[in-house]
Amino acid sequence: MAGEDKKQQPFDSKAASSLVAELRGAFASGTTRSYQWRESQLRGLLRMTDEHEQDIVAALRSDLGKPELESVLYEAAMLRNSCKFALKELQRWMMPEKVKTSLTTFPSSAEIVSEPLGVVLIISAWNYPYLLSLDPVVGAIAAGNAVVLKPSEIAPATSALLAKLLGEYMDSSSIRVVEGAVPETTALLEQKWDKIFYTGNGRVGRIVMAAAAKHLTPVVLELGGKSPVVVDSGINLQIACRRIIVGKWGNNNGQACIASDYIITTKDLNELETFYGKNPLESKDLSRIVNSDHFTRLTKLLDEDKVSKKVVYGGERDPTKLQIAPTILLDVPRDSLIMNEEIFGPLLPILTVDKLEESFDIINSGAKPLAAYIFTNDKKLKEHFVNNVSAGGLVVNDTTVHLAVHALPFGGVGESGIGAYHGKFSFDAFSHKKAVVYRSFMGDAAIRYPPYTNGKLRLMKALLGGSILGILRALFGRS
Amino acid sequence: METRGDFEVQLEGMREYYRGGNTRGASWRKSQLRGLGRLLEEREAEMNAALEFDLGKHPVESYRDEIGSLIKSVNYALGCLKGWMSAEKAKLPLAAVLTTAEIIPEPLGLVLIISSWNFPFGLSLEPLIGALAAGNVVVLKPSEVAPRCSSLLANVLPAYLDPKAVKVVEGGPTISEQLVQQKWDKILFTGSARVGRMVMAAAANHLTPVTLELGGKCPAVLDSLSNSWVREVAVQRILGSKFSACAGQACIAIDYVLVETKFSSTLLELMKAWISKMLGENPRESRSMARIVNKNHFFRLKTLLEDPNVKASIVYGGSMDENSLFIEPTILLDPPLESGLMQDEIFGPLLPIITLKKIEDSINFINSRPKPLAIYVFTHNDSLRKRMVAETSSGSVTFNDAMVQYVADTLPFGGIGESGMGNYHGKFSFDTFSHHKAVVRRSFLVDFWFRFPPWNDHKLQLFRSMYLFDYLGVLLTVLGLKKSKQD
């Protein structure tokens, strides 16, 4: 069962297809639809996270060098909160939503019923491997689906831990983990799913959506982008800096989809030393770079000719420990590599402009990011930013906090993604909203049917126009 | 004929216009909606003529299914626009002092609407209402299979709408293919599942979100009904939805009927009687039935009936006239389930009646086939009703009637599985063409000092309490009265 077999035989198309068939059988039996099942699975996830917090912390340290506080806070605690919120709201979410009906369908009543989509595939990422695997699972389970989870192989300790724990705590007739890399993911993507939820980058996002198109499978794609931070003058710079710093380097050392990617300002910043001590490479409070591929990628960004002289702070790196110190660069050219791809690391370029309004054009000239941030006290600037910058989500006077608000949809737009989740949006992402109309046999309008006459036309116009007077007039042949 | 280059220049022009903020304000959006309203009022006669030419539709049918429905939708959108455009406040926990959160809808940008031929005005303009209400710029590609309607739209829309923001591109599959290769901020496609797959695959190259309104075989389940009057109402509604909406060429038309064997002969007699009443002895003359749209589809339907086992099951009608592209209302009793007629979406005036031992068997019957756009159930039986909703899956379920869900502004109109993804109508149209942007505003005044490194157990404990919204715990920890947990 669960993830153990995969060591014996390769997980190929055939294995994927029989896995899906098995889960379809489980789904068809109706197991996953009851409130009791959903509730028990969510409680299972909660218990699992509580009872194994130290194992989770250890796995994250092994995969990412993640500091314990980040693991507890950004992964375990957030997942717990997600489960608790879903448990609290589940009954309400599952109830059909009554809707008003109008004259056009009179007499009738109608509602929108949420039903599970069926068998769903969740493909997770490596940077918050526990949270980004299980947060979507919370939504899928709450909505009553059967689930296959494919954690990222780039965080292998977490992947193995998830396979083991989910096998122990969850109903394995309907919830499964498939570990592996490209071949296994490809085999999974060939199958027909009722939904695919993918967290990762745009390149693979396109592959996922193209595979989904073959089966008309709807997708949620949580991608990334270059999340800019616009910093105005006339603000409490210390607080702003702290918030920016923790949002960048306090988040997996910048390897986060909503970490501040670059700053646009008319000033510069210098608070870093206070937080990480004089020797940041030694600091235990920083994640390391996840693997040598990404390490190489990041050093390439730093070492590009036009960029290397722009480092104003940091720049130290240790390839043996895969560590890069928090690094700030000033005024790198717009056409440099570092300004044209998502950094996903501890490098923070600062661009200076003459007038802050120019920053909006800079942001809007690129792909829509997952998040955008502004620090300002200027009311007009705030509103201009909110109304004119398009991104998945915006925060004024802070960074990344919108992630934790259950009542807000978390997702991208354009290159940063399709769809959203968190809170009820997770439930909705994995549900089909089915329209149900209850009509009476009474109140039939012969005008609907042939033979068609002008009298019927008049009456129909009045009916669709919704005016009682009009209807009366038409009925009495006078309009 | 435009070259690809010209076309891309046009699209860039539209994006510029959008970026200039011209389509964002409520007054622009209202002006567009009012423009559509005026178009529908002033051009009704031409629209009727085009529908008659392309599809042989009677003006009452045209009004009921397209023009009237669109007028209703325009008025609904005008009335609701302010509410739709306004930000929605999001609830925050108490700990989020001096913070506000809201969801702000914003337009996606440049969107593509690809329409179908059977309700050429309805399926072009209903999505357009949503796209404009949401503040987008739009390219509309009507179906070339309804050429008069297509060219009417191309000629008339620029006179009523902002020509910099709304463009109509006419043409066939080649043009459609070129269009979907472009980068759009959204595509709404109405048509077949086959083409839907191609549209989504092309959209994947640009990570363009799509709404696909596809089709399927919409079943009608006819339970035994208490009295003859109710039976007659049910039969009229079934016949109306099959034969009198574009002659069955509709994605939500009843494709086939499921009924208990013991009831089938009564049903048949009732249907024959009502077909005469509704369509007359000579339906072709009565103009109460649309014709088949073109020779392609005519021969497609003809071929379905040529299967000898299918032919043998015809119990009413069956005659066809190639010259007038007319097929008379045809009923079949228990045609073979593996026949083309029972495998593919019929999309024409052929009505199979499939008999079952028990009406509850219809649930398995439906579930063993692709999920349809709509399921229609005629019944008084409360437990059958509940089972139908809980145990089948479809875009929608309508009880005791057919097709009326189309005109309900408060219900999402869309499919699931093979019948589509996404939905529209009413506010769902506005939402499908919007991005719902999360916005959080924080104050500089309040912060939790323990957010920042260097990390220690004390800060960890504070966070543990914070996340549980255990305010007392936070207080105690700060006062040094609660020690951190050591695992």
Chai-1 contact restraints between the chains, C-beta under 6 A:
chainA,res_idxA,chainB,res_idxB,connection_type,confidence,min_distance_angstrom,max_distance_angstrom,comment,restraint_id
A,Q54,B,D487,contact,1.0,0.0,6.0,A-B,restraint_1
A,P67,B,W455,contact,1.0,0.0,6.0,A-B,restraint_2
A,L69,B,W455,contact,1.0,0.0,6.0,A-B,restraint_3
A,L69,B,L460,contact,1.0,0.0,6.0,A-B,restraint_4
A,L73,B,F463,contact,1.0,0.0,6.0,A-B,restraint_5
A,A77,B,Y467,contact,1.0,0.0,6.0,A-B,restraint_6
A,N81,B,Y467,contact,1.0,0.0,6.0,A-B,restraint_7
A,V99,B,T410,contact,1.0,0.0,6.0,A-B,restraint_8
A,K100,B,T410,contact,1.0,0.0,6.0,A-B,restraint_9
A,T104,B,V407,contact,1.0,0.0,6.0,A-B,restraint_10
A,T105,B,V404,contact,1.0,0.0,6.0,A-B,restraint_11
A,T105,B,A408,contact,1.0,0.0,6.0,A-B,restraint_12
A,A110,B,L411,contact,1.0,0.0,6.0,A-B,restraint_13
A,R206,B,A204,contact,1.0,0.0,6.0,A-B,restraint_14
A,M209,B,A204,contact,1.0,0.0,6.0,A-B,restraint_15
A,A210,B,A201,contact,1.0,0.0,6.0,A-B,restraint_16
A,A210,B,A204,contact,1.0,0.0,6.0,A-B,restraint_17
A,A213,B,R197,contact,1.0,0.0,6.0,A-B,restraint_18
A,A213,B,M200,contact,1.0,0.0,6.0,A-B,restraint_19
A,A213,B,A201,contact,1.0,0.0,6.0,A-B,restraint_20
A,A213,B,A204,contact,1.0,0.0,6.0,A-B,restraint_21
A,P218,B,M421,contact,1.0,0.0,6.0,A-B,restraint_22
A,N236,B,F444,contact,1.0,0.0,6.0,A-B,restraint_23
A,I239,B,F444,contact,1.0,0.0,6.0,A-B,restraint_24
A,R242,B,F452,contact,1.0,0.0,6.0,A-B,restraint_25
A,V246,B,R451,contact,1.0,0.0,6.0,A-B,restraint_26
A,V246,B,F452,contact,1.0,0.0,6.0,A-B,restraint_27
A,F275,B,P453,contact,1.0,0.0,6.0,A-B,restraint_28
A,D285,B,P453,contact,1.0,0.0,6.0,A-B,restraint_29
A,D285,B,P454,contact,1.0,0.0,6.0,A-B,restraint_30
A,D285,B,W455,contact,1.0,0.0,6.0,A-B,restraint_31
A,V386,B,V439,contact,1.0,0.0,6.0,A-B,restraint_32
A,G393,B,A438,contact,1.0,0.0,6.0,A-B,restraint_33
A,L394,B,V439,contact,1.0,0.0,6.0,A-B,restraint_34
A,V395,B,V440,contact,1.0,0.0,6.0,A-B,restraint_35
A,V396,B,R441,contact,1.0,0.0,6.0,A-B,restraint_36
A,N397,B,R442,contact,1.0,0.0,6.0,A-B,restraint_37
A,D398,B,R442,contact,1.0,0.0,6.0,A-B,restraint_38
A,V401,B,V440,contact,1.0,0.0,6.0,A-B,restraint_39
A,H402,B,A438,contact,1.0,0.0,6.0,A-B,restraint_40
A,H402,B,V440,contact,1.0,0.0,6.0,A-B,restraint_41
A,V405,B,A101,contact,1.0,0.0,6.0,A-B,restraint_42
A,A407,B,A90,contact,1.0,0.0,6.0,A-B,restraint_43
A,A407,B,K91,contact,1.0,0.0,6.0,A-B,restraint_44
A,L408,B,A90,contact,1.0,0.0,6.0,A-B,restraint_45
A,L408,B,A101,contact,1.0,0.0,6.0,A-B,restraint_46
A,L408,B,A438,contact,1.0,0.0,6.0,A-B,restraint_47
A,P409,B,H436,contact,1.0,0.0,6.0,A-B,restraint_48
A,P409,B,A438,contact,1.0,0.0,6.0,A-B,restraint_49
A,V413,B,H435,contact,1.0,0.0,6.0,A-B,restraint_50
A,E415,B,L207,contact,1.0,0.0,6.0,A-B,restraint_51
A,I418,B,P209,contact,1.0,0.0,6.0,A-B,restraint_52
A,H432,B,I416,contact,1.0,0.0,6.0,A-B,restraint_53
A,K433,B,P412,contact,1.0,0.0,6.0,A-B,restraint_54
A,A435,B,S396,contact,1.0,0.0,6.0,A-B,restraint_55
A,A435,B,Q405,contact,1.0,0.0,6.0,A-B,restraint_56
A,A435,B,L411,contact,1.0,0.0,6.0,A-B,restraint_57
A,A435,B,P412,contact,1.0,0.0,6.0,A-B,restraint_58
A,V436,B,V389,contact,1.0,0.0,6.0,A-B,restraint_59
A,V436,B,V397,contact,1.0,0.0,6.0,A-B,restraint_60
A,V437,B,T398,contact,1.0,0.0,6.0,A-B,restraint_61
A,V437,B,Q405,contact,1.0,0.0,6.0,A-B,restraint_62
A,Y438,B,F399,contact,1.0,0.0,6.0,A-B,restraint_63
A,R439,B,F399,contact,1.0,0.0,6.0,A-B,restraint_64
A,R439,B,N400,contact,1.0,0.0,6.0,A-B,restraint_65
A,R439,B,D401,contact,1.0,0.0,6.0,A-B,restraint_66
A,F441,B,V230,contact,1.0,0.0,6.0,A-B,restraint_67
A,F441,B,V233,contact,1.0,0.0,6.0,A-B,restraint_68
A,F441,B,N400,contact,1.0,0.0,6.0,A-B,restraint_69
A,D444,B,V233,contact,1.0,0.0,6.0,A-B,restraint_70
A,R448,B,G240,contact,1.0,0.0,6.0,A-B,restraint_71
A,Y449,B,G240,contact,1.0,0.0,6.0,A-B,restraint_72
A,Y449,B,M278,contact,1.0,0.0,6.0,A-B,restraint_73
A,P450,B,S244,contact,1.0,0.0,6.0,A-B,restraint_74
A,P450,B,M278,contact,1.0,0.0,6.0,A-B,restraint_75
A,P450,B,L279,contact,1.0,0.0,6.0,A-B,restraint_76
A,P450,B,S288,contact,1.0,0.0,6.0,A-B,restraint_77
A,P451,B,S288,contact,1.0,0.0,6.0,A-B,restraint_78
A,Y452,B,H58,contact,1.0,0.0,6.0,A-B,restraint_79
A,Y452,B,V60,contact,1.0,0.0,6.0,A-B,restraint_80
A,Y452,B,S288,contact,1.0,0.0,6.0,A-B,restraint_81
A,K456,B,V60,contact,1.0,0.0,6.0,A-B,restraint_82
A,L457,B,V60,contact,1.0,0.0,6.0,A-B,restraint_83
A,M460,B,Y63,contact,1.0,0.0,6.0,A-B,restraint_84
A,M460,B,R64,contact,1.0,0.0,6.0,A-B,restraint_85
A,L464,B,G68,contact,1.0,0.0,6.0,A-B,restraint_86
A,L464,B,K72,contact,1.0,0.0,6.0,A-B,restraint_87
